[in-house]
Amino acid sequence: LYGAQFVGSGVLLVHGLRGHLYRITLADNTWERVPNEHPVMLSASCRLATGDILFAGAARWFLISSDEGKTVRRIRLPATTAVAELIRLPYRRVLALGEAGVTLVDLDERSAP
């Protein structure tokens, strides 16, 4: 387990090694694995101002969820090395902190998936 993200509605997302991502419903303590075909470490996450949830990890991998963690898809962002932490900024921007230092990431200017 590398991180957890509360997404509201009594739901918690936890993530870690090999792309493992689980959606936990707190009311009845049920764990549901979120399908993710990308087996890369997910070391950081943050909820964007838009409500989307961004996950980051090793080897420049970023995943995003637009449905409170029910599904994720890969997106390509300009970070050049592994990301250890994400800090939410206004709009669809984050600071990615990692091996390359601090990188400003604007999701509206990202390259196509």
C-alpha positions as CSV (number, residue, x, y, z in Angstrom):
1,L,0.0,0.0,0.0
2,Y,1.5,3.3,-1.0
3,G,-1.5,5.7,-0.7
4,A,-5.1,6.3,-0.2
5,Q,-7.6,8.8,-1.6
6,F,-11.0,9.6,-0.1
7,V,-13.4,10.2,-3.0
8,G,-16.6,11.0,-1.1
9,S,-19.8,9.0,-0.8
10,G,-18.1,6.8,1.8
11,V,-15.6,5.5,-0.8
12,L,-11.8,5.2,-0.3
13,L,-9.3,4.2,-3.0
14,V,-6.0,2.5,-2.0
15,H,-3.1,1.9,-4.4
16,G,0.3,0.4,-4.4
17,L,2.7,-2.0,-6.1
18,R,2.1,-3.5,-9.6
19,G,-0.8,-1.1,-10.3
20,H,-2.9,-2.6,-7.5
21,L,-5.9,-0.4,-7.0
22,Y,-8.9,-1.1,-4.7
23,R,-12.1,0.7,-4.1
24,I,-13.3,0.4,-0.6
25,T,-16.9,1.1,0.5
26,L,-16.6,2.1,4.1
27,A,-20.2,1.5,5.1
28,D,-19.9,-2.2,4.7
29,N,-16.1,-2.6,4.4
30,T,-16.2,-4.2,1.0
31,W,-13.1,-4.2,-1.2
32,E,-13.4,-4.2,-5.0
33,R,-10.4,-4.5,-7.2
34,V,-10.4,-1.7,-9.9
35,P,-9.4,-3.2,-13.3
36,N,-5.9,-1.9,-14.3
37,E,-4.0,-3.6,-17.1
38,H,-0.8,-1.5,-16.3
39,P,1.3,-3.3,-13.6
40,V,3.4,-0.3,-12.5
41,M,3.8,1.0,-9.0
42,L,1.3,3.7,-8.1
43,S,3.0,5.8,-5.5
44,A,0.9,9.0,-5.4
45,S,-2.6,10.2,-6.0
46,C,-4.7,13.4,-5.7
47,R,-8.2,14.5,-6.3
48,L,-8.3,17.3,-8.9
49,A,-10.5,20.4,-8.6
50,T,-12.7,18.8,-11.3
51,G,-13.3,15.7,-9.2
52,D,-11.1,13.5,-11.3
53,I,-8.5,11.4,-9.5
54,L,-4.9,11.3,-10.7
55,F,-2.5,8.5,-9.9
56,A,1.2,8.6,-10.5
57,G,4.1,6.3,-10.1
58,A,7.2,4.8,-11.6
59,A,8.5,5.2,-15.1
60,R,6.4,8.3,-16.0
61,W,3.1,6.4,-15.6
62,F,-0.1,8.4,-14.9
63,L,-3.6,7.0,-14.6
64,I,-6.8,9.0,-14.2
65,S,-10.3,8.2,-13.1
66,S,-13.3,10.3,-13.9
67,D,-15.9,8.0,-12.1
68,E,-14.7,8.0,-8.5
69,G,-12.3,5.2,-9.0
70,K,-14.5,2.6,-10.7
71,T,-12.2,2.7,-13.8
72,V,-8.9,4.1,-14.7
73,R,-7.1,4.9,-18.0
74,R,-3.6,5.9,-18.8
75,I,-2.7,9.4,-19.8
76,R,0.7,10.8,-20.9
77,L,2.1,13.7,-19.0
78,P,5.4,15.6,-19.2
79,A,7.1,14.2,-16.1
80,T,10.4,12.6,-17.0
81,T,11.0,10.3,-14.0
82,A,9.2,8.6,-11.2
83,V,6.7,10.6,-9.2
84,A,6.6,10.3,-5.4
85,E,4.0,13.0,-4.6
86,L,1.2,15.0,-6.3
87,I,0.1,18.4,-5.0
88,R,-3.3,19.7,-6.3
89,L,-3.4,23.2,-7.8
90,P,-6.4,25.1,-9.1
91,Y,-8.2,23.9,-12.2
92,R,-6.6,20.8,-13.8
93,R,-3.1,21.4,-12.7
94,V,-0.8,19.6,-10.2
95,L,2.8,19.7,-9.0
96,A,4.5,16.4,-9.5
97,L,7.4,15.8,-7.1
98,G,9.9,13.1,-7.7
99,E,13.4,12.2,-9.0
100,A,13.3,15.1,-11.5
101,G,12.4,17.7,-8.8
102,V,9.2,19.6,-9.2
103,T,7.3,19.5,-12.5
104,L,4.1,21.6,-13.1
105,V,1.6,19.4,-14.9
106,D,-1.3,21.0,-16.7
107,L,-3.8,18.2,-17.7
108,D,-5.5,20.4,-20.2
109,E,-2.2,20.6,-22.2
110,R,-1.3,16.9,-22.0
111,S,-0.5,14.8,-25.0
112,A,-3.0,12.3,-26.3
113,P,-3.3,9.0,-24.6
